[in-house]
């Protein structure tokens, strides 16, 4: 079976801990190259993980001719630059979210991609590939909880490190881009794209100059709403609730559950509670396999650039709303 030759640029934690194992387990991708600005680190890592080619610059890997695709987990402000460099070399891109730092930049990336037909770019919203989320979406579409009317998303972690890229404004830091994007993406995944206007508030940390707490509401034309909160300096916690006229679905650890244990869907209906258990799954493996399948068979990626652009426009609108003291902003 043909496999997609993939290279990783950057020594990011998510690449080391999640994407390398996911690629090496996958049925249609092989990890053939690794690049780090520290050549010593790159060589040590490549040796430990049987990666044949090592580069001490991201450009060298992209231009090597030895990879069909790259995984780009660089800091947010570098996503656009190196994704474009790959596209212009005919190299496909799986890029960490957010794909860019704003909608203007993402539109430019979209234009570059249009100028290089046949080259794929996909934003790495890995949760959408987990069987639990796939089943939840089916349950909502099947009407198991009746007409959905509301959704609640909470996602927090604790990070006070001033040297961490998430706490650096110039590197595209802040909670909204890092984890608030999951609230927007998951709402649209479950409730659809017809968001009419948003309102939001970002709390900017004086020492970091980035948002460490954000709350926002996504409002649909038919009165359905999703309320979301994210924080980077609170106790780690995640939960999603989807409320319909006839029932409610609740998910614990919705975005990064362990891949070695089963996950659960909690259903509350007619004053009774039940649980649906989903077998263990590595959502990162499913993500890279789906991306590779699209590339190898010249199909559209499961998550399109248009989808990513819509997500980013909503994130921009949330920022605008906060700048206007929480006023509603039309999407």
C-alpha positions in Angstrom: 0.0 0.0 0.0 1.3 3.5 -0.9 2.2 5.6 2.1 2.5 9.4 2.5 6.1 10.4 3.3 5.8 12.9 6.1 8.3 15.2 7.8 7.9 17.1 11.1 9.2 20.7 11.5 9.9 21.8 15.0 10.4 20.2 18.4 7.0 21.0 19.8 5.7 18.9 22.6 2.5 17.9 20.8 4.6 16.7 17.8 6.9 14.7 20.1 4.3 13.2 22.4 1.3 12.8 20.1 2.0 13.1 16.4 5.2 10.9 16.2 3.5 7.9 17.8 0.3 8.5 15.8 2.2 8.6 12.5 4.3 5.5 13.4 1.1 3.6 14.2 -0.8 4.7 11.1 -1.5 2.5 8.1 -0.8 5.0 5.3 1.8 7.4 6.6 5.6 7.0 7.3 7.7 9.5 9.2 10.8 10.0 7.2 12.2 13.3 8.2 12.6 15.6 11.2 13.9 19.2 11.4 14.9 21.2 14.5 16.9 24.4 14.8 19.0 22.4 17.2 20.8 19.8 15.1 21.9 17.9 18.1 18.3 17.6 19.4 17.1 16.6 16.0 19.7 13.8 15.6 19.1 12.4 19.0 15.4 12.3 18.5 15.6 10.9 15.0 17.9 8.1 16.2 15.6 7.2 19.1 12.6 7.0 16.7 14.2 5.5 13.6 13.7 8.6 11.5 16.1 8.4 8.5 16.6 12.1 7.6 17.5 14.9 9.9 17.7 18.7 9.0 18.8 21.7 11.1 16.4 24.1 9.3 12.7 23.8 8.4 13.4 25.1 4.9 15.9 22.3 4.3 13.4 19.6 5.1 10.7 21.3 3.0 13.0 21.6 0.0 14.6 18.2 0.4 12.4 16.4 -2.1 12.2 13.5 0.4 8.8 14.3 1.9 5.3 14.5 0.4 3.9 16.4 3.4 4.8 18.2 6.6 3.2 18.5 10.0 3.6 22.1 11.2 3.4 22.5 15.0 5.4 25.7 15.2 4.3 28.7 17.3 1.1 30.3 15.9 2.8 33.2 14.2 4.9 30.8 12.1 2.1 28.6 10.9 1.4 30.8 7.8 5.0 31.4 6.8 6.0 27.7 6.7 2.8 26.4 5.4 3.2 28.8 2.4 6.8 27.7 1.9 5.6 24.1 1.8 2.7 24.8 -0.6 5.0 26.6 -3.0 7.3 23.5 -3.1 4.3 21.3 -3.8 4.4 19.8 -0.3 1.1 19.1 1.5 0.5 20.5 5.0 -1.1 19.3 8.1 -0.9 22.3 10.4 -1.7 22.7 14.1 -4.6 24.9 15.0 -5.1 27.8 14.6 -4.1 27.6 11.0 -3.2 31.4 11.1 -3.5 34.2 13.6 -6.4 35.9 11.9 -8.9 35.6 9.0 -7.0 38.1 6.8 -3.9 35.8 6.9 -6.0 32.7 6.4 -7.6 34.2 3.3 -4.1 34.8 2.0 -3.2 31.2 2.7 -6.4 30.1 0.9 -5.3 32.2 -2.1 -1.9 30.6 -2.1 -3.5 27.1 -2.0 -5.8 28.1 -4.9 -2.7 29.0 -6.9 -1.2 25.5 -6.3 -4.1 23.1 -7.2 -3.6 19.6 -6.0 -1.7 20.6 -2.8 -3.6 20.0 0.4 -3.7 22.0 3.6 -5.7 20.9 6.7 -6.0 22.4 10.1 -5.4 19.8 12.9 -8.6 19.7 14.8 -8.0 16.2 15.9 -11.1 15.8 18.1 -13.3 15.7 15.0 -11.8 12.3 14.2 -12.5 10.7 17.5 -15.3 8.1 17.3 -17.0 9.6 20.3 -17.5 13.0 18.6 -18.6 11.2 15.4 -21.2 9.3 17.4 -22.4 12.4 19.3 -22.9 14.2 16.0 -24.9 11.3 14.7 -27.0 11.2 17.8 -27.9 14.9 17.5 -28.7 14.6 13.8 -30.8 11.5 14.5 -32.9 13.5 17.0 -32.1 11.5 20.0 -32.2 14.6 22.2 -34.8 16.3 20.1 -34.2 19.7 18.6 -30.8 21.0 19.9 -31.3 24.4 21.5 -28.1 25.1 23.5 -24.5 24.0 23.9 -21.9 24.7 26.6 -18.2 24.4 26.3 -15.5 24.8 29.0 -11.8 24.3 28.5 -9.1 25.4 30.9 -5.5 24.6 31.9 -2.9 26.3 34.1 0.2 27.9 32.6 2.0 30.8 34.3 5.3 30.3 32.5 6.3 33.7 30.9 8.6 31.8 28.4 5.8 29.6 27.1 4.7 30.6 23.6 1.1 30.6 24.7 1.9 33.5 27.0 3.7 35.6 24.3 1.7 38.1 22.3 4.2 38.4 19.4 4.0 34.6 18.9 0.2 34.5 18.6 -0.4 33.5 22.2 -3.5 33.7 24.3 -6.3 31.3 25.3 -8.8 32.2 22.6 -6.5 31.1 19.8 -5.1 28.1 21.7 -8.2 26.5 23.2 -11.1 28.9 22.6 -11.0 27.8 19.0 -12.2 24.4 20.1 -15.4 26.0 21.5 -16.1 27.6 18.1 -15.2 24.5 16.1 -17.1 22.0 18.2 -20.2 24.2 18.2 -20.1 24.4 14.5 -19.4 20.6 14.2 -22.5 19.8 16.2 -25.0 22.7 15.6 -24.0 23.8 12.1 -22.6 26.9 10.5 -25.5 29.3 10.6 -24.0 31.5 13.4 -25.4 35.0 13.0 -23.7 37.1 15.6 -21.3 36.7 18.6 -20.6 38.5 21.8 -17.5 38.0 23.9 -15.1 39.3 26.6 -11.4 38.7 26.8 -9.4 39.3 30.0 -6.0 40.4 29.1 -3.2 39.6 31.5 -1.1 42.7 32.2 2.2 40.9 32.4 1.7 38.6 29.4 -0.4 41.0 27.2 -2.5 38.0 26.1 -5.9 36.8 27.0 -5.8 34.3 29.9 -9.6 34.1 30.2 -12.3 34.4 27.5 -16.1 34.0 27.6 -18.2 34.2 24.5 -21.6 33.3 23.1 -22.4 32.1 19.6 -25.9 33.0 18.5 -27.8 31.3 15.6 -30.6 32.8 13.5 -33.2 30.4 15.0 -32.4 31.3 18.6 -30.1 28.5 19.4 -27.0 29.5 21.3 -23.7 28.2 22.5 -21.8 29.6 25.5 -18.1 29.0 25.8 -15.4 29.7 28.3 -11.6 29.1 28.1 -8.8 29.9 30.5 -5.1 29.4 30.7 -4.5 30.1 34.3 -7.2 28.1 36.0 -7.4 24.5 37.3 -7.4 22.1 34.3 -11.0 21.2 33.3 -13.0 20.3 30.2 -16.7 19.6 29.7 -19.2 19.9 26.9 -23.0 19.8 27.2 -25.5 19.7 24.3 -29.1 20.4 25.4 -32.1 19.5 23.3 -35.8 19.8 23.8 -36.0 16.1 24.8 -32.6 15.3 26.3 -29.0 16.3 27.1 -25.6 14.9 26.1 -22.6 15.4 28.3 -18.9 14.8 27.6 -16.0 14.7 30.0 -12.5 15.4 28.7 -14.0 16.1 25.3 -10.9 17.3 23.5 -7.9 15.3 24.7 -9.0 12.1 26.3 -6.4 9.4 26.8 -6.1 7.0 23.8 -5.6 3.9 25.9 -9.0 3.9 27.8 -12.5 3.9 26.6 -14.5 7.2 26.5 -18.1 7.8 27.5 -21.1 9.6 26.2 -23.5 10.5 29.0 -27.2 10.8 27.9 -29.9 12.2 30.0 -33.4 11.7 28.8 -36.9 11.3 30.3 -35.4 11.8 33.8 -33.1 8.8 33.2 -29.3 8.6 32.7 -27.5 6.2 30.5 -24.0 5.8 29.3 -22.6 4.9 25.8 -19.1 3.5 26.0 -16.7 4.1 23.0 -13.7 1.9 22.6 -10.2 3.4 23.0 -9.1 5.4 20.1 -6.1 7.6 19.1 -7.7 10.6 17.5 -4.3 11.8 16.3 -3.8 8.6 14.4 -7.2 8.8 12.8 -6.5 12.4 11.9 -3.2 11.7 10.1 -4.7 8.7 8.3 -7.7 10.8 7.1 -5.4 13.5 5.9 -3.1 11.0 4.1 -6.1 9.3 2.5 -7.2 12.6 1.0 -3.7 13.3 -0.3 -3.0 9.8 -1.7 -6.4 9.6 -3.4 -6.6 13.3 -4.5 -9.8 13.8 -2.5 -10.8 16.9 -0.5 -9.5 17.0 3.1 -12.1 16.1 5.8 -11.7 19.6 7.2 -11.5 22.2 4.4 -9.8 25.6 4.3 -13.3 27.2 3.9 -14.2 25.6 7.2 -11.1 26.9 8.9 -11.7 30.4 7.4 -15.2 30.4 8.9 -13.8 29.4 12.3 -11.2 32.2 12.2 -13.8 34.8 11.1 -15.8 33.9 14.2 -12.7 34.2 16.4 -11.9 37.6 14.9 -15.5 38.6 15.7 -15.1 37.6 19.3 -12.0 39.8 19.6 -13.9 42.7 18.0 -16.8 42.2 20.4 -14.5 42.3 23.4 -12.9 45.5 22.1 -16.4 47.0 21.9 -17.1 46.0 25.6 -19.1 42.8 24.6 -21.3 44.4 22.0 -22.8 41.9 19.5 -20.9 41.5 16.3 -22.4 40.1 13.1 -20.5 37.3 11.6 
